[in-house]
């Protein structure tokens, strides 16, 4: 991996399995205008790409992918922070994310998890652990219908990619759906 000062994971992209390398070239080309230091790490035979960028707002990167009509990407999952895939580390990072985002506390949120690997035994246990901890601290409450925010946990091998964003932004993460509407 090329390490450029200030770059962090900002997006986790899904694509067809086996097309990761070709898609990564297309993504770099699309994002080069807004961040010449962008780096895309293809996770071969996983259907995943990790986008490293100096741009802090992952939704700006998603909009650039839509504008440039990157057709090989299905979903673009925003990443605010990442950590090792351990319950304690994920929980600590989620708490920091809630506190540092500047939202009015307590927030009403739903936690969504997807695991791609064996580091975390169960997404439902992880979500329960994180949700209970955040509720005990009084900074948030888990809601299943009337939530305002989405806390997203994506576990890939030994890393966890985390994001917290407003509910209305969730539809923006489906690249293939948004592209089909603009054609």
PAMI-453459 format. One line per field, with one value per atom (N, C-alpha, C): atom name; y, z, x; residue number from 0; residue in three letters. Coordinates in pm, whole numbers, always signed. Example, Ala and Ser with C-alpha at 12.3 -4.5 7.8 and 13.67 -1.06 7.14 Angstrom:
2
at: N,CA,C,N,CA,C
c2: -569,-450,-330,-225,-106,+3
c3: +780,+780,+780,+708,+714,+787
c1: +1319,+1230,+1320,+1285,+1367,+1290
i: 0,0,0,1,1,1
aa: ALA,ALA,ALA,SER,SER,SER
This chain:
183
at: N,CA,C,N,CA,C,N,CA,C,N,CA,C,N,CA,C,N,CA,C,N,CA,C,N,CA,C,N,CA,C,N,CA,C,N,CA,C,N,CA,C,N,CA,C,N,CA,C,N,CA,C,N,CA,C,N,CA,C,N,CA,C,N,CA,C,N,CA,C,N,CA,C,N,CA,C,N,CA,C,N,CA,C,N,CA,C,N,CA,C,N,CA,C,N,CA,C,N,CA,C,N,CA,C,N,CA,C,N,CA,C,N,CA,C,N,CA,C,N,CA,C,N,CA,C,N,CA,C,N,CA,C,N,CA,C,N,CA,C,N,CA,C,N,CA,C,N,CA,C,N,CA,C,N,CA,C,N,CA,C,N,CA,C,N,CA,C,N,CA,C,N,CA,C,N,CA,C,N,CA,C,N,CA,C,N,CA,C,N,CA,C,N,CA,C,N,CA,C,N,CA,C,N,CA,C,N,CA,C,N,CA,C,N,CA,C,N,CA,C,N,CA,C,N,CA,C,N,CA,C,N,CA,C,N,CA,C,N,CA,C,N,CA,C,N,CA,C,N,CA,C,N,CA,C,N,CA,C,N,CA,C,N,CA,C,N,CA,C,N,CA,C,N,CA,C,N,CA,C,N,CA,C,N,CA,C,N,CA,C,N,CA,C,N,CA,C,N,CA,C,N,CA,C,N,CA,C,N,CA,C,N,CA,C,N,CA,C,N,CA,C,N,CA,C,N,CA,C,N,CA,C,N,CA,C,N,CA,C,N,CA,C,N,CA,C,N,CA,C,N,CA,C,N,CA,C,N,CA,C,N,CA,C,N,CA,C,N,CA,C,N,CA,C,N,CA,C,N,CA,C,N,CA,C,N,CA,C,N,CA,C,N,CA,C,N,CA,C,N,CA,C,N,CA,C,N,CA,C,N,CA,C,N,CA,C,N,CA,C,N,CA,C,N,CA,C,N,CA,C,N,CA,C,N,CA,C,N,CA,C,N,CA,C,N,CA,C,N,CA,C,N,CA,C,N,CA,C,N,CA,C,N,CA,C,N,CA,C,N,CA,C,N,CA,C,N,CA,C,N,CA,C,N,CA,C,N,CA,C,N,CA,C,N,CA,C,N,CA,C,N,CA,C,N,CA,C,N,CA,C,N,CA,C,N,CA,C,N,CA,C,N,CA,C,N,CA,C,N,CA,C,N,CA,C,N,CA,C,N,CA,C,N,CA,C,N,CA,C,N,CA,C,N,CA,C,N,CA,C,N,CA,C,N,CA,C,N,CA,C,N,CA,C,N,CA,C,N,CA,C,N,CA,C,N,CA,C,N,CA,C,N,CA,C,N,CA,C,N,CA,C,N,CA,C,N,CA,C,N,CA,C,N,CA,C,N,CA,C,N,CA,C,N,CA,C,N,CA,C,N,CA,C,N,CA,C,N,CA,C
c2: -117,+0,+124,+222,+349,+433,+478,+559,+705,+783,+926,+993,+1089,+1155,+1219,+1189,+1246,+1161,+1054,+970,+866,+849,+750,+680,+563,+499,+587,+615,+701,+628,+526,+452,+305,+224,+81,+56,+15,-3,-151,-184,-321,-326,-436,-457,-607,-646,-788,-856,-977,-1056,-1083,-1059,-1078,-951,-848,-721,-609,-647,-546,-458,-515,-437,-339,-386,-298,-186,-221,-120,-19,-64,+29,+134,+94,+190,+293,+246,+336,+435,+386,+471,+576,+536,+632,+740,+701,+797,+896,+844,+929,+1025,+984,+1066,+1153,+1134,+1206,+1358,+1404,+1549,+1615,+1547,+1610,+1574,+1464,+1427,+1354,+1425,+1361,+1256,+1256,+1160,+1036,+1023,+911,+777,+680,+546,+446,+348,+246,+111,+43,-90,-196,-272,-379,-500,-554,-677,-790,-851,-948,-1062,-1099,-1208,-1189,-1066,-1034,-943,-881,-787,-656,-622,-502,-416,-286,-190,-95,-59,+40,+165,+278,+404,+487,+524,+610,+749,+850,+985,+1088,+1207,+1318,+1395,+1371,+1435,+1376,+1461,+1414,+1369,+1428,+1394,+1280,+1160,+1048,+1068,+1148,+1170,+1258,+1339,+1414,+1317,+1214,+1112,+1032,+1001,+927,+1009,+1138,+1225,+1230,+1230,+1230,+1100,+988,+860,+861,+922,+932,+1025,+1139,+1237,+1178,+1100,+1039,+908,+868,+748,+621,+595,+474,+358,+283,+184,+50,+23,-107,-113,-1,+4,-11,-103,-124,-36,-45,+32,+102,+220,+297,+321,+253,+263,+367,+474,+578,+525,+575,+535,+662,+674,+787,+752,+628,+584,+433,+383,+238,+197,+69,+16,-134,-198,-343,-406,-523,-591,-668,-595,-653,-579,-648,-588,-458,-460,-343,-225,-253,-146,-87,-173,-125,-40,-86,-13,+123,+127,+253,+350,+299,+385,+436,+354,+397,+508,+494,+597,+727,+721,+840,+904,+821,+870,+947,+892,+959,+1092,+1091,+1211,+1319,+1279,+1377,+1433,+1372,+1419,+1550,+1585,+1711,+1708,+1590,+1580,+1610,+1653,+1679,+1546,+1533,+1407,+1407,+1296,+1164,+1148,+1071,+1046,+920,+915,+794,+729,+607,+545,+397,+345,+201,+161,+47,-3,-114,-102,-204,-261,-391,-457,-558,-569,-674,-724,-854,-909,-991,-968,-1042,-1094,-1202,-1259,-1324,-1371,-1449,-1382,-1258,-1190,-1165,-1135,-1111,-1230,-1287,-1409,-1386,-1273,-1251,-1102,-1061,-920,-882,-971,-937,-918,-999,-980,-849,-820,-697,-575,-574,-463,-447,-557,-552,-494,-538,-491,-340,-294,-153,-70,-115,-42,-29,-138,-134,-41,-43,+44,+191,+225,+364,+408,+320,+355,+374,+289,+304,+437,+484,+612,+731,+705,+811,+901,+857,+942,+901,+793,+748,+641,+622,+515,+443,+311,+229,+230,+261,+259,+174,+106,+22,+81,+172,+234,+385,+453,+599,+650,+608,+650,+766,+846,+960,+936,+843,+819,+669,+640,+503,+490,+396,+361,+234,+244,+133,+73,-59,-131,-235,-220,-314,-382,-512,-587,-662,-632,-699,-756,-888,-958,-906,-846,-801,-650,-583,-439,-415,-310,-265,-123,-99,+32,+85,+205,+258,+390,+411,+539,+569,+697,+746,+859,+842,+943,+950,+1058,+1080,+976,+944,+840,+871,+995,+1029,+1006,+999,+979,+832,+741,+600,+566,+629,+602,+650,+743,+794,+692,+588,+490,+384,+379,+279,+337,+319,+380,+327,+197,+139,+187,+205,+254,+399,+480,+622,+640,+556,+566,+528,+427,+384,+493,+574,+684,+797,+816,+929,+895,+769,+731,+758
c3: +0,+0,+0,-78,-81,+36,+118,+233,+202,+198,+176,+303,+353,+477,+465,+563,+565,+500,+434,+372,+471,+472,+557,+475,+520,+447,+453,+338,+332,+273,+189,+128,+123,+133,+106,-8,-123,-243,-272,-321,-363,-515,-570,-715,-742,-867,-901,-856,-808,-768,-893,-883,-996,-1077,-1055,-1129,-1042,-931,-837,-897,-968,-1025,-1131,-1221,-1326,-1266,-1166,-1102,-1027,-965,-890,-984,-1104,-1201,-1241,-1260,-1296,-1182,-1059,-942,-925,-939,-929,-1035,-1156,-1264,-1233,-1175,-1144,-1029,-933,-813,-822,-926,-938,-941,-1002,-1012,-876,-782,-652,-550,-575,-486,-565,-608,-685,-606,-474,-390,-358,-420,-391,-420,-334,-351,-330,-417,-407,-390,-283,-256,-291,-397,-431,-340,-288,-209,-303,-364,-471,-429,-522,-506,-386,-346,-236,-285,-401,-450,-374,-315,-232,-272,-253,-272,-153,-105,+1,-61,-47,-104,+8,-11,+83,+21,+99,+44,+154,+111,+204,+220,+133,+142,+263,+354,+479,+464,+371,+353,+252,+299,+206,+105,+140,+46,-71,-55,-168,-268,-216,-303,-374,-303,-364,-476,-453,-558,-680,-659,-772,-851,-784,-854,-939,-888,-963,-1083,-1060,-1166,-1280,-1247,-1349,-1403,-1353,-1400,-1390,-1272,-1247,-1234,-1341,-1349,-1282,-1254,-1196,-1045,-982,-837,-806,-713,-673,-554,-448,-326,-282,-225,-169,-22,+65,+208,+265,+323,+379,+499,+516,+630,+700,+827,+908,+983,+1026,+1099,+1084,+1119,+1114,+1237,+1270,+1386,+1367,+1462,+1455,+1488,+1435,+1450,+1580,+1691,+1823,+1887,+1963,+2025,+2097,+2182,+2262,+2176,+2076,+1988,+1905,+1855,+1777,+1864,+1984,+2075,+2110,+2142,+2176,+2057,+1938,+1819,+1790,+1814,+1793,+1891,+2016,+2117,+2077,+2036,+1992,+1872,+1781,+1662,+1700,+1790,+1834,+1903,+1989,+2064,+1977,+1881,+1800,+1682,+1646,+1530,+1556,+1681,+1712,+1700,+1696,+1692,+1831,+1834,+1962,+2031,+2153,+2226,+2318,+2343,+2289,+2148,+2066,+1930,+1928,+1834,+1810,+1685,+1700,+1589,+1576,+1461,+1437,+1401,+1448,+1416,+1313,+1206,+1100,+1092,+1075,+1072,+957,+895,+797,+821,+828,+850,+730,+694,+585,+638,+710,+774,+905,+977,+1097,+1226,+1221,+1341,+1443,+1397,+1484,+1469,+1582,+1576,+1530,+1564,+1531,+1522,+1413,+1398,+1498,+1522,+1616,+1757,+1799,+1931,+1937,+1831,+1825,+1834,+1756,+1756,+1893,+1954,+2087,+2188,+2182,+2273,+2257,+2134,+2106,+2147,+2109,+2142,+2291,+2364,+2509,+2575,+2529,+2587,+2562,+2441,+2409,+2489,+2506,+2586,+2734,+2787,+2927,+2951,+2853,+2865,+2850,+2801,+2785,+2665,+2569,+2452,+2330,+2343,+2233,+2277,+2194,+2219,+2087,+2095,+1977,+1945,+1821,+1771,+1645,+1623,+1504,+1397,+1435,+1337,+1327,+1439,+1441,+1474,+1396,+1419,+1326,+1369,+1290,+1225,+1283,+1236,+1216,+1131,+1106,+1148,+1237,+1278,+1202,+1109,+1021,+1059,+1075,+1110,+1001,+930,+825,+869,+896,+939,+819,+784,+672,+728,+735,+791,+932,+954,+1088,+1108,+1018,+1029,+1036,+1106,+1110,+1057,+965,+907,+961,+1020,+1090,+1030,+1032,+989,+1064,+1078,+1142,+1054,+1003,+915,+929,+877,+885,+804,+851,+787,+640,+607,+470,+372,+421,+333,+292,+354,+325,+179,+118,-23,-115,-69,-151,-168,-85,-89,-197,-257,-361,-499,-541,-665,-787,-799,-918,-934,-824,-830,-875,-822,-859,-1004,-1052,-1192,-1287,-1252,-1340,-1350,-1246,-1250,-1340,-1352,-1431,-1578,-1613,-1755,-1836
c1: +83,+0,+88,+51,+120,+68,+158,+117,+143,+40,+50,+1,+78,+42,-97,-182,-315,-422,-384,-486,-535,-664,-729,-835,-881,-990,-1115,-1173,-1293,-1413,-1388,-1497,-1463,-1565,-1556,-1653,-1600,-1682,-1704,-1822,-1850,-1857,-1808,-1807,-1819,-1813,-1817,-1688,-1702,-1585,-1502,-1373,-1282,-1260,-1338,-1325,-1267,-1206,-1156,-1048,-953,-841,-890,-974,-1026,-1112,-1190,-1274,-1189,-1080,-994,-934,-897,-842,-948,-1070,-1179,-1209,-1204,-1231,-1121,-996,-885,-900,-934,-952,-1065,-1175,-1290,-1262,-1182,-1158,-1034,-954,-827,-847,-956,-981,-997,-1061,-1084,-977,-903,-793,-685,-580,-474,-396,-410,-339,-422,-539,-629,-560,-586,-532,-645,-655,-760,-693,-727,-673,-777,-754,-849,-825,-932,-924,-963,-863,-884,-976,-1063,-1159,-1251,-1273,-1365,-1478,-1459,-1559,-1558,-1443,-1431,-1312,-1328,-1220,-1221,-1103,-1092,-1029,-1100,-1054,-991,-864,-792,-785,-820,-823,-798,-755,-740,-870,-965,-1096,-1168,-1210,-1270,-1415,-1489,-1630,-1645,-1680,-1695,-1807,-1909,-2019,-1976,-1873,-1817,-1753,-1688,-1630,-1739,-1845,-1956,-2018,-2039,-2094,-2003,-1872,-1778,-1790,-1810,-1826,-1953,-2059,-2184,-2167,-2104,-2083,-2001,-1899,-1813,-1870,-1988,-2058,-1973,-1922,-1845,-1944,-1957,-2065,-2033,-1908,-1872,-1893,-1920,-1939,-2087,-2119,-2258,-2295,-2218,-2243,-2116,-2134,-2023,-2055,-1985,-2009,-1914,-1968,-1880,-1803,-1682,-1598,-1551,-1588,-1541,-1414,-1403,-1285,-1271,-1155,-1133,-1054,-1062,-991,-974,-908,-895,-1031,-1053,-1182,-1189,-1191,-1211,-1328,-1408,-1526,-1493,-1391,-1357,-1313,-1231,-1182,-1296,-1384,-1498,-1589,-1617,-1705,-1645,-1518,-1450,-1456,-1430,-1433,-1574,-1675,-1814,-1851,-1809,-1836,-1768,-1643,-1571,-1640,-1688,-1755,-1882,-1961,-2083,-2050,-1950,-1915,-1851,-1770,-1696,-1774,-1886,-1961,-2034,-2054,-2118,-2269,-2328,-2472,-2529,-2651,-2717,-2744,-2695,-2705,-2827,-2888,-2860,-2918,-2851,-2898,-2983,-3076,-3154,-3096,-3046,-2975,-3010,-2977,-2981,-2839,-2797,-2663,-2677,-2604,-2602,-2463,-2455,-2325,-2321,-2206,-2181,-2040,-2025,-1891,-1848,-1724,-1661,-1529,-1536,-1418,-1456,-1356,-1381,-1336,-1294,-1245,-1356,-1474,-1589,-1682,-1723,-1802,-1946,-2007,-2147,-2176,-2237,-2275,-2383,-2478,-2585,-2530,-2435,-2373,-2294,-2221,-2143,-2234,-2341,-2435,-2500,-2538,-2598,-2499,-2373,-2269,-2246,-2232,-2209,-2331,-2450,-2573,-2596,-2577,-2595,-2495,-2371,-2269,-2302,-2343,-2377,-2500,-2597,-2715,-2679,-2590,-2549,-2479,-2405,-2336,-2431,-2550,-2649,-2628,-2548,-2522,-2604,-2680,-2762,-2859,-2960,-3055,-3084,-3086,-3109,-3258,-3290,-3427,-3430,-3540,-3549,-3640,-3729,-3818,-3799,-3788,-3785,-3645,-3548,-3410,-3375,-3278,-3232,-3096,-3018,-2882,-2858,-2762,-2720,-2575,-2549,-2414,-2380,-2286,-2254,-2120,-2117,-1996,-1971,-1863,-1824,-1695,-1702,-1585,-1530,-1405,-1337,-1207,-1203,-1088,-1059,-943,-907,-924,-999,-1025,-1175,-1210,-1349,-1355,-1446,-1467,-1600,-1598,-1714,-1759,-1890,-1943,-2071,-2098,-2220,-2272,-2394,-2449,-2600,-2658,-2801,-2875,-2995,-3077,-3104,-3130,-3166,-3051,-2929,-2813,-2794,-2867,-2846,-2873,-2971,-3001,-2890,-2807,-2696,-2585,-2581,-2473,-2492,-2609,-2636,-2605,-2482,-2433,-2508,-2523,-2585,-2729,-2803,-2940,-2943,-2855,-2851,-2809,-2717,-2675,-2788,-2867,-2975,-3082,-3100,-3199,-3151,-3020,-2969,-2954,-2962,-2945,-3067
i: 0,0,0,1,1,1,2,2,2,3,3,3,4,4,4,5,5,5,6,6,6,7,7,7,8,8,8,9,9,9,10,10,10,11,11,11,12,12,12,13,13,13,14,14,14,15,15,15,16,16,16,17,17,17,18,18,18,19,19,19,20,20,20,21,21,21,22,22,22,23,23,23,24,24,24,25,25,25,26,26,26,27,27,27,28,28,28,29,29,29,30,30,30,31,31,31,32,32,32,33,33,33,34,34,34,35,35,35,36,36,36,37,37,37,38,38,38,39,39,39,40,40,40,41,41,41,42,42,42,43,43,43,44,44,44,45,45,45,46,46,46,47,47,47,48,48,48,49,49,49,50,50,50,51,51,51,52,52,52,53,53,53,54,54,54,55,55,55,56,56,56,57,57,57,58,58,58,59,59,59,60,60,60,61,61,61,62,62,62,63,63,63,64,64,64,65,65,65,66,66,66,67,67,67,68,68,68,69,69,69,70,70,70,71,71,71,72,72,72,73,73,73,74,74,74,75,75,75,76,76,76,77,77,77,78,78,78,79,79,79,80,80,80,81,81,81,82,82,82,83,83,83,84,84,84,85,85,85,86,86,86,87,87,87,88,88,88,89,89,89,90,90,90,91,91,91,92,92,92,93,93,93,94,94,94,95,95,95,96,96,96,97,97,97,98,98,98,99,99,99,100,100,100,101,101,101,102,102,102,103,103,103,104,104,104,105,105,105,106,106,106,107,107,107,108,108,108,109,109,109,110,110,110,111,111,111,112,112,112,113,113,113,114,114,114,115,115,115,116,116,116,117,117,117,118,118,118,119,119,119,120,120,120,121,121,121,122,122,122,123,123,123,124,124,124,125,125,125,126,126,126,127,127,127,128,128,128,129,129,129,130,130,130,131,131,131,132,132,132,133,133,133,134,134,134,135,135,135,136,136,136,137,137,137,138,138,138,139,139,139,140,140,140,141,141,141,142,142,142,143,143,143,144,144,144,145,145,145,146,146,146,147,147,147,148,148,148,149,149,149,150,150,150,151,151,151,152,152,152,153,153,153,154,154,154,155,155,155,156,156,156,157,157,157,158,158,158,159,159,159,160,160,160,161,161,161,162,162,162,163,163,163,164,164,164,165,165,165,166,166,166,167,167,167,168,168,168,169,169,169,170,170,170,171,171,171,172,172,172,173,173,173,174,174,174,175,175,175,176,176,176,177,177,177,178,178,178,179,179,179,180,180,180,181,181,181,182,182,182
aa: UNK,UNK,UNK,UNK,UNK,UNK,UNK,UNK,UNK,UNK,UNK,UNK,UNK,UNK,UNK,UNK,UNK,UNK,UNK,UNK,UNK,UNK,UNK,UNK,UNK,UNK,UNK,UNK,UNK,UNK,UNK,UNK,UNK,UNK,UNK,UNK,UNK,UNK,UNK,UNK,UNK,UNK,UNK,UNK,UNK,UNK,UNK,UNK,UNK,UNK,UNK,UNK,UNK,UNK,UNK,UNK,UNK,UNK,UNK,UNK,UNK,UNK,UNK,UNK,UNK,UNK,UNK,UNK,UNK,UNK,UNK,UNK,UNK,UNK,UNK,UNK,UNK,UNK,UNK,UNK,UNK,UNK,UNK,UNK,UNK,UNK,UNK,UNK,UNK,UNK,UNK,UNK,UNK,UNK,UNK,UNK,UNK,UNK,UNK,UNK,UNK,UNK,UNK,UNK,UNK,UNK,UNK,UNK,UNK,UNK,UNK,UNK,UNK,UNK,UNK,UNK,UNK,UNK,UNK,UNK,UNK,UNK,UNK,UNK,UNK,UNK,UNK,UNK,UNK,UNK,UNK,UNK,UNK,UNK,UNK,UNK,UNK,UNK,UNK,UNK,UNK,UNK,UNK,UNK,UNK,UNK,UNK,UNK,UNK,UNK,UNK,UNK,UNK,UNK,UNK,UNK,UNK,UNK,UNK,UNK,UNK,UNK,UNK,UNK,UNK,UNK,UNK,UNK,UNK,UNK,UNK,UNK,UNK,UNK,UNK,UNK,UNK,UNK,UNK,UNK,UNK,UNK,UNK,UNK,UNK,UNK,UNK,UNK,UNK,UNK,UNK,UNK,UNK,UNK,UNK,UNK,UNK,UNK,UNK,UNK,UNK,UNK,UNK,UNK,UNK,UNK,UNK,UNK,UNK,UNK,UNK,UNK,UNK,UNK,UNK,UNK,UNK,UNK,UNK,UNK,UNK,UNK,UNK,UNK,UNK,UNK,UNK,UNK,UNK,UNK,UNK,UNK,UNK,UNK,UNK,UNK,UNK,UNK,UNK,UNK,UNK,UNK,UNK,UNK,UNK,UNK,UNK,UNK,UNK,UNK,UNK,UNK,UNK,UNK,UNK,UNK,UNK,UNK,UNK,UNK,UNK,UNK,UNK,UNK,UNK,UNK,UNK,UNK,UNK,UNK,UNK,UNK,UNK,UNK,UNK,UNK,UNK,UNK,UNK,UNK,UNK,UNK,UNK,UNK,UNK,UNK,UNK,UNK,UNK,UNK,UNK,UNK,UNK,UNK,UNK,UNK,UNK,UNK,UNK,UNK,UNK,UNK,UNK,UNK,UNK,UNK,UNK,UNK,UNK,UNK,UNK,UNK,UNK,UNK,UNK,UNK,UNK,UNK,UNK,UNK,UNK,UNK,UNK,UNK,UNK,UNK,UNK,UNK,UNK,UNK,UNK,UNK,UNK,UNK,UNK,UNK,UNK,UNK,UNK,UNK,UNK,UNK,UNK,UNK,UNK,UNK,UNK,UNK,UNK,UNK,UNK,UNK,UNK,UNK,UNK,UNK,UNK,UNK,UNK,UNK,UNK,UNK,UNK,UNK,UNK,UNK,UNK,UNK,UNK,UNK,UNK,UNK,UNK,UNK,UNK,UNK,UNK,UNK,UNK,UNK,UNK,UNK,UNK,UNK,UNK,UNK,UNK,UNK,UNK,UNK,UNK,UNK,UNK,UNK,UNK,UNK,UNK,UNK,UNK,UNK,UNK,UNK,UNK,UNK,UNK,UNK,UNK,UNK,UNK,UNK,UNK,UNK,UNK,UNK,UNK,UNK,UNK,UNK,UNK,UNK,UNK,UNK,UNK,UNK,UNK,UNK,UNK,UNK,UNK,UNK,UNK,UNK,UNK,UNK,UNK,UNK,UNK,UNK,UNK,UNK,UNK,UNK,UNK,UNK,UNK,UNK,UNK,UNK,UNK,UNK,UNK,UNK,UNK,UNK,UNK,UNK,UNK,UNK,UNK,UNK,UNK,UNK,UNK,UNK,UNK,UNK,UNK,UNK,UNK,UNK,UNK,UNK,UNK,UNK,UNK,UNK,UNK,UNK,UNK,UNK,UNK,UNK,UNK,UNK,UNK,UNK,UNK,UNK,UNK,UNK,UNK,UNK,UNK,UNK,UNK,UNK,UNK,UNK,UNK,UNK,UNK,UNK,UNK,UNK,UNK,UNK,UNK,UNK,UNK,UNK,UNK,UNK,UNK,UNK,UNK,UNK,UNK,UNK,UNK,UNK,UNK,UNK,UNK,UNK,UNK,UNK,UNK,UNK,UNK,UNK,UNK,UNK,UNK,UNK,UNK,UNK,UNK,UNK,UNK,UNK,UNK,UNK,UNK,UNK,UNK,UNK,UNK,UNK,UNK
